[in-house]
Amino acid sequence: MQHDRPESRAARRFPPNSFIVPIHALFLIAAMALVGSNVGFGKSIVAVMPVMLFALLRFLIAIACMAPWYKPARMRRVTRTEWTNLFLQAFFGTFGFTLLMLNGVKLTSALAAGIITSTIPATVALLSWLVLRERPSGRTFVSVALAVVGVAILNAYRGGESSGAGTTLAADASQALLGNALVMGAVLCESIYVILSRRLTQTLPAIEICAYTHLIGGLLMLPLGLVPLLTFDVSSVPASVWGLVIWYALSASIFSFWLWMKGIRHVPAHLAGVFTSVLPIAAATYGVVALGETPGWPHAVALACVVVGILVASWPARPRQPARRGRVVDPLDPLDPSLDHE
């Protein structure tokens, strides 16, 4: 007698046809909108403030807000192995990501930076395959390929500008290429952070990981940010920019984190990835509306590639159903409910 396989915990929690409550979807949309708009906010801030100073202030504000999680009794319970993992996550996911991202958006447009940043899911899948030997599905391969095509289109467009333009335009195009490369480096850092966090989230609460990595990141940033902190004329920074600094620190470290965790508890992980497509849209909107950037056809094509790639990889597959007896199943019929078309 053949027995059915027991359902997994995730399957029992999220049935295939489960309905997502709109408020939980809005939490995920809001989290990604904050992350995407921060790309543009960062560009506005570093236009009037040294990158190192802003990076240090971003950490100091976040550390001050997460002070309740720095109790010695709680921190002593963290093992040496966990601290090592926390340091690596902080080095790549907070320190390295912040430096590369802020220096990158200073040189390239918010439009391009947002599109490149949104390739994080595809980059995580690629690194998981190369480093963790986790074989991706066919749909994941398509997602990675579309992300690569999108970034390649952006860089090829900039490369064409530099080869056929005057000295000033060529210099601007070369700067944009360097900025794109730095943002791509930030994407790699964030992807490494995601891979490293897989093991640590089994032993530490997510909010503690967030607090400790920001503390370590702030300590790493302190030597780099001290010189501009002591020499830069802070009175030259407009009050509106100071407001952006505070908002960036709070939204990047606390608000987006809380919203994502609140939503992800009620949405299957494979479907939650769909909401990351909001990131490049939010970054592009801020770039066009607030910064006056003009999108071109390469931005539209690259954005379409990335968003379609995220949808392809994240959209839940239709559950397999056994074919009815006495019925011939056509393997080419896309509407056949017994087939799982990926």
C-alpha positions as MATLAB code, in Angstrom:
seq = 'MQHDRPESRAARRFPPNSFIVPIHALFLIAAMALVGSNVGFGKSIVAVMPVMLFALLRFLIAIACMAPWYKPARMRRVTRTEWTNLFLQAFFGTFGFTLLMLNGVKLTSALAAGIITSTIPATVALLSWLVLRERPSGRTFVSVALAVVGVAILNAYRGGESSGAGTTLAADASQALLGNALVMGAVLCESIYVILSRRLTQTLPAIEICAYTHLIGGLLMLPLGLVPLLTFDVSSVPASVWGLVIWYALSASIFSFWLWMKGIRHVPAHLAGVFTSVLPIAAATYGVVALGETPGWPHAVALACVVVGILVASWPARPRQPARRGRVVDPLDPLDPSLDHE';
ca = [
       0.000    0.000    0.000;
       1.436    3.401   -0.994;
       1.444    6.114    1.640;
       1.415    9.829    0.924;
       4.442   11.802    1.979;
       3.791   13.993    5.039;
       3.398   17.681    4.305;
       6.232   19.964    5.278;
       5.730   22.605    7.945;
       5.875   25.340    5.297;
       3.280   23.555    3.161;
       0.894   23.264    6.111;
       1.399   26.908    6.978;
       1.031   28.174    3.402;
      -1.280   25.926    1.332;
      -0.801   26.200   -2.451;
      -3.949   28.299   -2.893;
      -3.626   30.290    0.337;
      -4.844   33.860    0.227;
      -2.413   36.636    1.109;
      -3.946   39.268    3.361;
      -3.532   42.654    1.628;
      -1.997   44.295    4.716;
       0.858   41.760    4.722;
       1.503   42.367    1.036;
       1.548   46.100    1.756;
       4.192   45.529    4.443;
       6.480   43.862    1.899;
       5.786   46.508   -0.744;
       6.538   49.283    1.760;
       9.794   47.600    2.835;
      11.060   47.345   -0.738;
       9.864   50.877   -1.532;
      11.973   52.168    1.365;
      15.027   50.233    0.187;
      14.593   51.478   -3.371;
      14.027   55.116   -2.426;
      17.094   55.007   -0.169;
      19.208   54.588   -3.295;
      18.065   58.045   -4.398;
      18.231   59.513   -0.889;
      21.841   58.373   -0.620;
      22.692   60.111   -3.892;
      21.100   63.355   -2.648;
      23.024   63.181    0.643;
      26.509   62.407   -0.707;
      26.149   65.327   -3.111;
      26.645   67.701   -0.148;
      28.282   65.505    2.510;
      31.432   63.319    2.452;
      30.618   59.652    1.920;
      32.630   58.497    4.941;
      30.930   60.982    7.259;
      27.464   60.011    6.105;
      28.296   56.313    6.401;
      29.501   56.795    9.984;
      26.444   58.865   10.951;
      24.158   56.225    9.430;
      25.651   53.599   11.744;
      25.700   55.830   14.837;
      22.014   56.671   14.467;
      21.093   53.010   13.963;
      23.198   51.916   16.954;
      21.563   54.531   19.179;
      18.089   53.311   18.170;
      18.977   49.649   18.776;
      20.596   50.292   22.181;
      18.118   48.004   24.046;
      19.650   44.974   22.306;
      23.176   45.694   23.523;
      22.706   44.408   27.063;
      25.897   42.650   28.302;
      23.960   39.665   29.684;
      22.339   39.084   26.300;
      25.567   39.572   24.340;
      27.468   37.112   26.554;
      25.151   34.344   25.382;
      26.474   34.721   21.822;
      29.116   32.069   21.128;
      32.536   32.703   19.613;
      31.503   30.997   16.380;
      28.429   33.215   16.178;
      30.543   36.347   16.743;
      32.848   35.256   13.913;
      29.863   34.830   11.637;
      28.452   38.185   12.785;
      31.752   39.892   11.966;
      31.768   38.438    8.456;
      28.153   39.482    7.927;
      28.912   42.991    9.210;
      32.026   43.304    7.056;
      30.201   42.375    3.860;
      26.562   43.254    4.526;
      26.836   46.564    6.394;
      30.373   47.969    6.147;
      31.264   46.844    2.615;
      27.766   47.301    1.236;
      27.445   50.844    2.606;
      30.845   52.005    1.322;
      30.410   50.567   -2.151;
      26.783   51.624   -2.524;
      27.282   55.252   -1.418;
      30.410   55.715   -3.526;
      28.615   54.055   -6.440;
      25.483   56.233   -6.364;
      27.718   59.303   -6.212;
      29.043   58.419   -9.673;
      26.053   56.822  -11.387;
      22.354   57.591  -11.601;
      19.735   56.477   -9.096;
      17.959   54.789  -12.019;
      20.947   52.579  -12.842;
      21.832   51.924   -9.191;
      18.287   50.818   -8.407;
      18.188   48.410  -11.333;
      21.565   46.903  -10.433;
      20.637   46.609   -6.734;
      17.498   44.685   -7.634;
      19.623   41.842   -9.025;
      20.399   40.729   -5.450;
      17.989   37.714   -5.585;
      19.610   36.465   -8.790;
      23.108   37.045   -7.386;
      22.239   35.138   -4.209;
      21.013   32.210   -6.318;
      24.202   32.243   -8.395;
      26.497   32.352   -5.338;
      24.460   29.607   -3.645;
      25.111   27.456   -6.687;
      28.834   28.262   -6.886;
      29.635   28.263   -3.154;
      27.007   26.098   -1.454;
      26.485   23.740   -4.412;
      22.726   24.338   -4.244;
      21.514   23.420   -7.700;
      19.097   26.110   -8.933;
      15.932   25.349  -10.856;
      15.463   26.131  -14.517;
      13.451   29.208  -13.629;
      16.303   30.459  -11.433;
      18.704   30.104  -14.351;
      16.340   32.232  -16.438;
      16.197   34.844  -13.674;
      19.989   35.028  -13.404;
      20.338   35.268  -17.185;
      17.810   38.125  -17.374;
      19.589   39.990  -14.553;
      22.934   39.643  -16.342;
      21.390   40.852  -19.593;
      19.847   43.865  -17.850;
      23.108   44.989  -16.225;
      25.034   44.303  -19.440;
      22.647   46.562  -21.392;
      23.212   49.411  -18.922;
      26.994   49.098  -19.095;
      27.059   48.662  -22.870;
      24.984   51.822  -23.229;
      27.445   53.767  -21.070;
      30.399   52.244  -22.894;
      28.949   53.349  -26.221;
      28.519   56.876  -24.887;
      32.171   57.089  -23.799;
      33.523   55.830  -27.126;
      31.529   58.194  -29.302;
      31.328   61.367  -27.208;
      33.453   64.397  -26.435;
      35.940   64.607  -23.581;
      33.447   65.808  -20.971;
      30.724   63.329  -21.903;
      33.249   60.507  -22.117;
      34.483   61.328  -18.614;
      30.899   61.313  -17.311;
      30.223   57.971  -18.992;
      33.417   56.487  -17.546;
      32.387   57.723  -14.091;
      28.988   56.097  -14.534;
      30.633   52.794  -15.498;
      32.796   52.950  -12.373;
      29.700   53.783  -10.319;
      27.844   50.808  -11.799;
      30.801   48.556  -10.923;
      30.821   49.809   -7.325;
      27.074   49.225   -6.987;
      27.553   45.719   -8.412;
      30.227   45.196   -5.750;
      27.667   46.252   -3.137;
      25.243   43.683   -4.582;
      27.899   40.973   -4.201;
      28.530   42.042   -0.590;
      24.820   41.908    0.227;
      24.496   38.512   -1.450;
      27.368   37.141    0.645;
      25.600   38.543    3.724;
      22.407   36.679    2.802;
      24.270   33.394    2.355;
      26.135   33.798    5.652;
      22.932   34.641    7.516;
      21.238   31.359    6.594;
      23.024   29.462    9.340;
      23.020   32.229   11.936;
      19.272   32.808   11.794;
      18.838   29.289   13.197;
      20.432   30.283   16.519;
      19.921   34.053   16.923;
      16.810   36.245   16.580;
      16.805   38.351   13.430;
      16.645   41.642   15.358;
      19.763   40.705   17.341;
      21.636   39.886   14.136;
      20.617   43.288   12.792;
      21.736   45.071   15.981;
      25.094   43.299   16.317;
      26.057   43.637   12.659;
      25.356   47.376   12.807;
      27.453   47.683   15.957;
      30.388   45.911   14.308;
      29.876   47.870   11.093;
      29.942   51.130   13.060;
      33.221   50.162   14.719;
      34.736   49.318   11.319;
      33.532   52.637    9.888;
      34.745   54.740   12.829;
      38.408   55.134   11.710;
      37.304   56.107    8.184;
      34.672   58.586    9.320;
      36.612   60.344   12.077;
      38.642   62.623    9.795;
      35.641   64.133    7.952;
      33.737   64.211   11.246;
      36.431   66.465   12.763;
      37.226   68.559    9.690;
      33.989   68.912    7.714;
      31.896   72.029    8.247;
      28.589   70.476    9.278;
      26.914   73.903    9.279;
      27.154   73.885    5.472;
      24.681   70.994    5.276;
      21.060   72.168    4.829;
      18.482   71.120    7.400;
      16.593   69.172    4.726;
      19.660   67.017    4.085;
      20.055   66.344    7.817;
      16.462   65.144    7.753;
      17.343   62.779    4.903;
      20.343   61.475    6.886;
      18.141   60.604    9.872;
      15.431   59.114    7.665;
      17.949   57.035    5.679;
      19.475   55.586    8.857;
      16.103   54.754   10.402;
      14.484   53.376    7.254;
      17.518   51.323    6.172;
      18.201   49.782    9.582;
      14.840   49.656   11.355;
      11.733   50.531    9.330;
      12.406   48.380    6.247;
      13.656   45.540    8.469;
      10.508   45.620   10.656;
       8.127   45.863    7.691;
       9.794   42.973    5.849;
       9.837   40.724    8.917;
       6.203   41.602    9.684;
       5.106   40.707    6.168;
       7.309   37.664    5.570;
       5.765   35.860    8.555;
       2.476   35.620    6.645;
       3.717   35.239    3.050;
       5.517   32.191    1.563;
       9.205   32.931    0.942;
       8.995   31.941   -2.734;
       6.198   34.456   -3.264;
       7.782   37.178   -1.130;
      10.575   37.404   -3.693;
       8.055   38.842   -6.149;
       7.825   41.978   -4.024;
      11.525   42.762   -4.516;
      10.546   44.024   -7.964;
       9.261   47.133   -6.166;
      12.882   48.133   -5.396;
      13.998   49.259   -8.879;
      10.630   50.904   -9.521;
      10.936   52.982   -6.330;
      14.536   53.938   -7.140;
      13.609   54.893  -10.698;
      10.636   56.967   -9.518;
      12.776   58.920   -7.060;
      15.473   59.453   -9.670;
      13.019   60.859  -12.206;
      10.804   62.895   -9.847;
      13.272   64.199   -7.239;
      16.613   64.191   -9.063;
      15.405   65.065  -12.550;
      17.064   62.059  -14.179;
      15.934   61.217  -17.691;
      15.356   57.513  -18.349;
      16.341   56.117  -21.742;
      15.470   52.932  -23.573;
      18.384   51.004  -21.932;
      16.933   51.760  -18.495;
      13.487   50.561  -19.587;
      14.842   47.349  -21.127;
      17.131   46.626  -18.165;
      14.321   47.298  -15.687;
      11.994   44.989  -17.613;
      14.629   42.230  -17.670;
      15.208   42.411  -13.920;
      11.524   42.607  -12.949;
      10.545   39.732  -15.262;
      13.460   37.697  -13.892;
      12.286   38.235  -10.320;
       8.723   37.277  -11.235;
       9.859   34.146  -13.079;
      12.006   32.935  -10.181;
       9.633   33.852   -7.349;
       6.160   33.108   -8.639;
       4.881   29.872   -7.065;
       4.687   26.867   -9.347;
       1.369   25.113   -9.790;
       1.273   22.013   -7.552;
       1.461   18.702   -9.305;
      -1.746   16.683   -9.492;
      -2.066   13.088  -10.588;
      -3.697   12.527  -13.955;
      -7.201   11.115  -13.851;
      -7.590    7.492  -14.844;
      -8.798    6.855  -18.336;
      -7.737   10.290  -19.489;
      -4.896   10.894  -21.912;
      -2.608   13.695  -20.756;
      -1.258   15.891  -23.501;
       2.307   16.894  -22.461;
       2.105   19.985  -24.657;
      -1.150   21.313  -23.209;
      -0.243   24.299  -20.976;
      -3.714   24.302  -19.413;
      -3.524   20.698  -18.228;
      -3.811   20.873  -14.401;
      -1.816   17.684  -13.943;
       1.361   19.268  -15.300;
       3.813   21.496  -13.505;
       5.024   24.010  -16.080;
       8.091   25.881  -14.786;
];
